[in-house]
């Protein structure tokens, strides 16, 4: 009954390859990346050298052409060791899916080959006063001859300052009957006049991945850098999230898996009352629950990724479910991991406190888990 319900051989080979790369090139630097809050340059170099930094880019543009489940496996395996580093493949996908869905062939050919070779992309939707309420954004773009001129500020931009390209949502028709229909998507290059990045946010976790504001002051870009038709930007942004929320689920699964593995190793070594604490049933039950939830989350993430790739009508619900369940699982599993380590878990000498801090953001970005539940409820009630 081979193949009845399992990943293909190529997916398992990919997992083995990325895991070997991560253990050798990324894991040894994870603690220092967090401690120094520095960009994981070693991870970027290793991922680019192995063509693992943006596996989803189609072969036509020089990429690997990997499917959505493969992209999740890469992100999961990197996050198992270093959540900050996993944002390189994750946000490269987030920044480029709007182009893959909606951009002209010319624009795709202008941007995607560079990403395939190692450039990075970021995604700019949120603003300080427009987080969950994206339609209330204030960044504006106006057509001036053969250029668009952008003004405004975007917030919480992952990998800002490291990326070459930024997919930016801006209001092009402030008088649109529905604000959502007045928003367009653009691609901005880091060297475009009037574009600048702000200072790094001081964060609880994922400290190796810079998060910054980006500023547009009469930022001028060629007219053909619009993604799709004017007024379709928010539609593209929301369609993108069906494809990328599972990648945040994958990141969460990876963080949880890393914490579970660290916990298993620790409880086998740590002795109290004359025996390894792994022999105590209370702790065994904690481990069993941790393992059960990680396994459930993993399957939901892969199912959601596959549904989005197929264009399944239920993809929106499953993407939100996968992101929510996996991130809630990551928070619970990493918190339990710190508990299993006892006092040692609360120190920076062991990785689980970092994993717990890193896990928290997965419940917040790409739509808070409260917003995900709104999305899921709406889908259920629509029938």
C-alpha positions in Angstrom: 0.0 0.0 0.0 2.9 2.4 -0.6 1.9 5.9 -1.4 -1.5 5.5 0.2 -1.1 8.5 2.5 2.5 9.6 2.6 4.9 12.2 1.2 6.7 11.3 -2.0 10.2 10.0 -2.1 11.5 13.3 -3.5 10.0 15.1 -0.4 11.8 12.8 2.0 15.1 13.2 0.1 14.7 17.0 0.3 14.1 16.7 4.0 17.3 14.7 4.5 19.3 17.1 2.4 18.0 20.3 4.1 18.4 18.7 7.5 22.0 17.8 6.8 22.7 21.4 5.6 21.0 22.9 8.6 22.8 20.8 11.2 26.2 21.6 9.6 25.8 25.3 8.5 22.9 26.9 10.4 22.4 25.2 13.8 25.9 26.1 15.1 25.3 29.8 14.7 21.6 29.9 16.0 22.4 30.9 19.6 24.9 33.6 18.5 22.5 35.0 15.9 19.9 35.4 18.7 22.3 36.7 21.3 23.8 39.4 19.0 20.5 40.1 17.2 22.4 39.9 13.9 21.3 38.7 10.5 22.1 35.0 9.9 24.6 35.6 7.1 25.9 32.0 7.4 22.4 30.7 6.8 21.8 33.0 3.8 25.1 31.9 2.2 24.4 28.2 2.8 20.8 28.3 1.6 21.7 30.2 -1.5 24.6 27.9 -2.3 22.3 24.9 -2.0 19.4 26.6 -3.9 17.2 26.3 -0.8 16.5 30.0 -0.2 13.5 30.2 -2.6 12.7 26.7 -3.8 9.2 27.8 -5.0 10.5 30.0 -7.9 9.5 28.3 -11.2 12.3 26.7 -13.3 11.4 29.1 -16.1 12.9 32.0 -14.0 15.9 30.0 -12.9 14.4 28.5 -9.7 13.8 25.0 -8.5 10.1 24.9 -9.3 9.4 23.0 -6.0 5.8 22.5 -4.9 4.2 24.1 -1.8 4.8 21.1 0.4 8.5 21.1 -0.5 8.7 24.8 0.4 7.1 24.0 3.8 9.6 21.2 4.4 12.5 23.5 3.8 11.1 26.2 6.2 10.2 23.6 8.8 13.7 22.1 8.8 15.5 25.4 9.0 13.1 26.6 11.8 13.9 23.4 13.8 17.4 24.9 14.4 16.9 28.7 13.8 13.6 30.4 13.4 15.3 33.6 12.3 17.0 31.8 9.4 13.7 30.1 8.3 12.4 33.6 7.5 14.8 33.7 4.5 12.9 31.1 2.5 9.5 32.0 4.1 9.6 35.7 3.3 11.1 35.1 -0.1 7.9 33.2 -0.9 5.7 35.8 0.8 7.3 38.6 -1.2 7.1 36.8 -4.6 3.7 35.0 -4.5 1.9 38.2 -5.4 4.0 38.4 -8.6 3.4 34.7 -9.4 -0.3 35.2 -9.0 -0.9 38.6 -10.7 2.1 40.2 -12.3 2.8 40.7 -16.0 5.2 38.3 -17.7 7.6 41.3 -18.1 7.6 42.1 -14.4 8.1 38.5 -13.4 11.1 38.2 -15.7 12.5 41.4 -14.2 12.3 40.3 -10.6 12.2 36.5 -10.2 15.5 35.5 -11.8 17.3 37.7 -9.3 15.5 36.0 -6.4 16.3 32.6 -7.8 20.0 33.6 -7.8 20.0 34.8 -4.2 18.4 38.2 -3.9 15.7 38.5 -1.2 12.1 39.8 -1.3 10.0 41.4 1.4 6.3 42.0 1.7 4.8 45.4 2.7 1.2 45.3 3.6 0.9 46.4 7.3 1.1 49.9 8.7 1.1 51.1 12.4 -2.6 52.0 12.2 -3.5 49.3 9.6 -2.6 45.9 10.9 -5.6 43.6 10.9 -7.6 46.4 9.3 -5.6 46.4 6.1 -8.1 48.4 4.0 -7.5 51.5 6.2 -3.9 51.9 5.0 -2.6 55.4 4.2 0.3 54.8 1.9 -0.6 56.4 -1.4 0.6 55.9 -5.0 -0.3 58.2 -7.9 0.5 57.9 -11.6 2.7 60.7 -12.9 3.3 60.1 -16.6 5.2 56.9 -17.0 6.0 56.6 -13.3 4.2 55.8 -10.1 5.0 58.1 -7.1 4.6 56.5 -3.6 4.3 58.2 -0.3 3.8 56.7 3.1 5.3 54.3 5.6 4.9 50.5 6.0 5.6 48.8 9.4 6.8 45.4 10.6 8.6 44.6 7.4 10.5 41.3 7.8 14.0 41.3 6.4 13.8 45.0 5.5 17.2 46.3 4.8 18.4 42.9 3.6 15.9 42.5 0.7 16.5 43.8 -2.8 12.8 43.8 -3.7 9.7 44.9 -1.8 6.1 44.1 -2.8 4.1 47.1 -1.5 0.4 47.7 -1.2 -0.7 51.3 -1.6 -4.0 53.3 -2.2 -4.3 54.4 -5.8 -8.0 55.4 -5.6 -8.8 57.1 -2.3 -12.4 57.7 -3.5 -13.2 54.1 -4.3 -16.7 53.1 -3.1 -15.1 50.2 -1.1 -11.7 51.2 0.3 -10.5 47.6 -0.5 -11.0 48.2 -4.2 -8.8 51.3 -4.2 -5.6 49.5 -3.3 -2.9 48.4 -5.8 0.2 46.3 -5.5 3.7 47.4 -6.7 7.3 46.2 -6.7 9.9 48.6 -5.3 13.6 48.1 -5.6 15.9 49.0 -2.7 17.7 51.6 -4.9 14.6 53.4 -6.1 14.8 57.1 -5.4 12.8 58.1 -2.3 12.9 54.6 -0.7 14.5 54.2 2.7 14.5 51.8 5.7 14.1 52.7 9.4 16.0 51.4 12.4 15.5 47.7 13.6 12.7 47.0 16.0 13.8 45.6 19.3 12.0 42.3 19.5 11.2 39.5 21.9 12.2 36.8 19.4 13.3 36.1 15.8 16.1 38.6 16.6 18.2 37.5 13.7 15.6 38.6 11.2 15.5 42.4 11.0 12.0 44.0 11.3 11.9 47.6 10.2 9.6 50.3 8.9 10.1 51.3 5.2 9.5 54.8 4.0 8.4 56.2 0.7 9.1 59.9 0.2 8.1 60.7 -3.4 9.5 57.3 -4.2 9.4 57.0 -8.0 9.1 53.7 -9.8 8.5 52.8 -13.5 4.8 52.5 -14.4 5.2 48.8 -15.3 6.1 47.9 -11.8 2.4 47.7 -10.8 1.3 44.1 -10.0 -1.8 43.3 -11.9 -4.5 45.9 -12.6 -5.0 49.0 -10.5 -7.4 48.3 -7.6 -6.6 44.6 -7.4 -3.8 44.8 -4.9 -5.7 43.8 -1.8 -7.3 40.9 -3.6 -3.8 39.7 -4.6 -2.6 40.3 -1.0 -5.3 38.1 0.4 -4.9 35.4 -2.2 -1.2 35.4 -1.4 -1.9 34.6 2.3 -3.7 31.3 1.3 -0.4 30.2 -0.1 1.9 31.6 2.7 0.0 31.1 5.9 0.9 27.4 5.7 4.6 28.4 5.5 4.2 30.2 8.9 2.5 26.9 10.1 5.6 25.1 8.8 7.9 27.5 10.7 5.9 26.9 13.9 6.1 23.1 13.4 9.8 23.4 13.0 10.2 25.4 16.2 8.1 23.0 18.1 10.0 20.0 16.7 13.3 21.5 17.7 12.0 22.1 21.3 10.6 18.5 21.4 13.9 17.0 20.4 15.8 19.1 22.9 13.4 18.1 25.6 13.6 14.3 24.8 17.4 14.5 25.0 17.4 16.5 28.2 15.0 14.3 30.2 17.0 11.2 29.3 20.1 12.7 30.7 18.8 14.7 33.7 18.6 12.6 36.9 16.5 13.2 40.1 15.6 10.9 42.9 18.2 8.4 41.5 16.8 8.0 38.0 16.4 9.8 34.7 13.4 12.2 34.9 12.2 10.5 31.6 11.1 7.6 33.8 8.5 9.8 35.6 5.0 9.3 34.1 4.0 12.9 34.6 6.8 14.0 32.3 6.1 11.2 29.9 2.5 12.4 29.5 3.8 16.0 28.8 6.1 14.6 26.1 3.3 12.5 24.6 1.0 15.5 24.3 3.9 17.6 22.8 4.6 14.9 20.2 1.0 14.3 19.3 0.3 18.0 18.7 3.4 18.5 16.6 2.5 15.5 14.4 -1.1 16.8 14.0 0.1 20.3 13.1 2.6 19.0 10.6 -0.1 17.0 8.7 -2.5 20.0 8.7 0.2 22.3 7.4 1.1 20.0 4.5 -2.6 19.5 3.6 -3.1 23.3 3.6 0.0 23.8 1.4 -1.2 21.2 -1.1 -4.8 22.6 -1.2 -3.5 26.1 -2.0 -1.2 24.7 -4.7 -4.2 22.8 -6.3 -6.4 25.8 -6.1 -8.8 23.9 -3.9 -11.9 26.1 -3.0 -11.4 25.2 0.7 -7.8 26.5 0.7 -8.5 29.7 2.7 -10.1 27.8 5.6 -7.3 25.2 5.8 -4.5 27.8 5.5 -5.9 29.7 8.4 -6.5 26.5 10.4 -3.0 25.3 9.7 -1.3 28.6 10.7 -3.5 28.9 13.9 -3.2 25.3 15.1 0.5 25.0 14.3 1.4 28.4 16.0 -0.7 27.6 19.1 1.0 24.2 19.2 4.5 25.8 18.9 3.7 28.2 21.8 2.4 25.3 24.0 5.2 22.9 23.1 8.0 25.4 23.7 6.5 26.5 27.0 6.3 22.9 28.1 9.9 22.4 26.9 11.1 25.2 29.2 9.1 23.5 32.0 10.7 20.1 31.4 14.2 21.7 31.5 13.3 23.3 34.9 15.5 26.2 36.0 18.0 25.4 33.2 15.2 26.0 30.6 14.9 29.6 31.8 18.6 30.3 31.0 20.2 31.2 27.7 22.5 28.2 28.1 19.9 26.0 26.5 17.9 26.6 23.3 14.4 26.1 24.5 13.9 29.7 26.0 14.9 31.1 22.5 12.5 28.7 20.9 9.7 29.8 23.2 10.4 33.5 22.4 10.6 32.7 18.7 7.3 30.8 18.8 5.3 33.7 20.0 5.4 35.7 16.8 3.9 32.8 14.8 0.6 33.5 16.6 0.8 37.2 15.5 2.2 37.7 12.0 0.5 37.0 8.7 -2.8 37.6 10.5 -3.2 37.2 14.2 -4.8 34.0 15.4 -7.9 35.9 16.4 -8.2 37.2 12.8 -7.6 33.6 11.5 -10.6 32.5 13.6 -12.7 35.2 12.0 -11.6 34.0 8.6 -12.4 30.4 9.5 -15.8 31.2 11.0 -16.8 33.2 7.9 -15.9 30.3 5.6 -17.9 27.8 7.8 -20.9 30.0 7.9 -20.8 30.6 4.1 -21.1 26.9 3.7 
